[in-house]
Amino acid sequence: MSTALSVVPGTPERADVDPIQPEDYADDLHNDVEALFLCALLWAPAEATTRAVDILEATDFERTTHREFFRLITRLIRGGAPHNPAMVGAALEQSGHLAGHHGSERSRHLANITTLGAEHTAIDHYARAVFSQAYRRSFAAAATALTQAAQQLPEDQLYEHMCEIGRSQRTFTERLGTIKGGTR
């Protein structure tokens, strides 16, 4: 019995996929930094992608499908496999994520990202812009969490909750310093 070839060597498991949200496909992508970063990543030579995928995490992406594509492309890059649009599509197909309506939407979104025309030479700039947006969103989320905690948590838990949020924000701020400093 033979084993099927895997697009990403040694990773026959299904891709890490979150539920697709309607807003994942609703906007014009030409001004979407996440989509432009992914486009540049798809076309960049492997040696140019290392720093970009090292400074970002999947959670830095706001859109569910962008997180999914980033995880998959990163896996391809780190696995030494080609990470171009055809191979990303093949990996999605192999994992069953191009089936049905959501699969059609994924495929169309990948095609839209692929054809945005982002310069792969600007990949580091796009990566920093994606992180900057995530950094700002994290402060908005922290403010919301503190407001919600003030309304719902018992008094004896408020301070520790605020400290946890602060530690999380400090980690984000340290990442920002590392990214702006050019090291990781």
Buried (B, 14 or more C-beta within 10 A) or exposed (E): EEEEEBBBEEBEEEBEBEEBEEEBBEEEBEEBBBBBBBBBBBBBEEEBBEBBBEBBBBEBBBBBBBBBBBBBBBBBBBBEBBBBBEBBBBBBBBBEBBEEEBBEBBBEBBEBBBEBEBEBEBBBBBBBBBBBBBBEEBEEEBEEBBEEBEEEBEEEEBEEBBEEBEEBBEEBEEBBEEBEEEEE
